[in-house]
Amino acid sequence: MSYLHLIFGILLFVVFAITGRFMRSDFPDKLEMDQALRVLMRSRHIYILFSSLIHLTLGVYMQMRPGVLQRVIQLTGSALLIASSLLLVWAFAVETYGTRAFTDLSRYGIYTALAGVVLHLLGGFGGRKPSV
């Protein structure tokens, strides 16, 4: 599971770089564009970075716990984090290029990320600590 997060995090980081290039090429006149749209675009862009960093961190540090309940909680958290990432990328596309306004997609993406992180925290408790 940690490799899935690592690979997904790298892919999301690539998407982050691509969305940055889109913003630079499609909206070069930053001072002339509506500043509310500029803030909306940049925040959605940063949400993708935030999501990729969560996956990269889990990819490096995550250890599946031995208990069945803990594993189920961790797997559910991972599924929610993947869904969150997809929602945030979708929100970038829809809110920046589609509606050019706020929608609930990014809000749902952030709340789903919060739920995924909380489940990973809960699933990680109670396991053996690796010896150093």
Rosetta blueprint (number, residue, H / E / L):
1 M L
2 S H
3 Y H
4 L H
5 H H
6 L H
7 I H
8 F H
9 G H
10 I H
11 L H
12 L H
13 F H
14 V H
15 V H
16 F H
17 A H
18 I H
19 T H
20 G H
21 R H
22 F H
23 M H
24 R H
25 S H
26 D H
27 F L
28 P L
29 D L
30 K L
31 L L
32 E L
33 M L
34 D L
35 Q H
36 A H
37 L H
38 R H
39 V H
40 L H
41 M H
42 R H
43 S H
44 R H
45 H H
46 I H
47 Y H
48 I H
49 L H
50 F H
51 S H
52 S H
53 L H
54 I H
55 H H
56 L H
57 T H
58 L H
59 G H
60 V H
61 Y H
62 M L
63 Q L
64 M L
65 R L
66 P L
67 G L
68 V H
69 L H
70 Q H
71 R H
72 V H
73 I H
74 Q H
75 L H
76 T H
77 G H
78 S H
79 A H
80 L H
81 L H
82 I H
83 A H
84 S H
85 S H
86 L H
87 L H
88 L H
89 V H
90 W H
91 A H
92 F H
93 A H
94 V H
95 E H
96 T H
97 Y H
98 G H
99 T L
100 R L
101 A L
102 F L
103 T L
104 D H
105 L H
106 S H
107 R H
108 Y H
109 G H
110 I H
111 Y H
112 T H
113 A H
114 L H
115 A H
116 G H
117 V H
118 V H
119 L H
120 H H
121 L H
122 L H
123 G H
124 G H
125 F L
126 G L
127 G L
128 R L
129 K L
130 P L
131 S L
132 V L
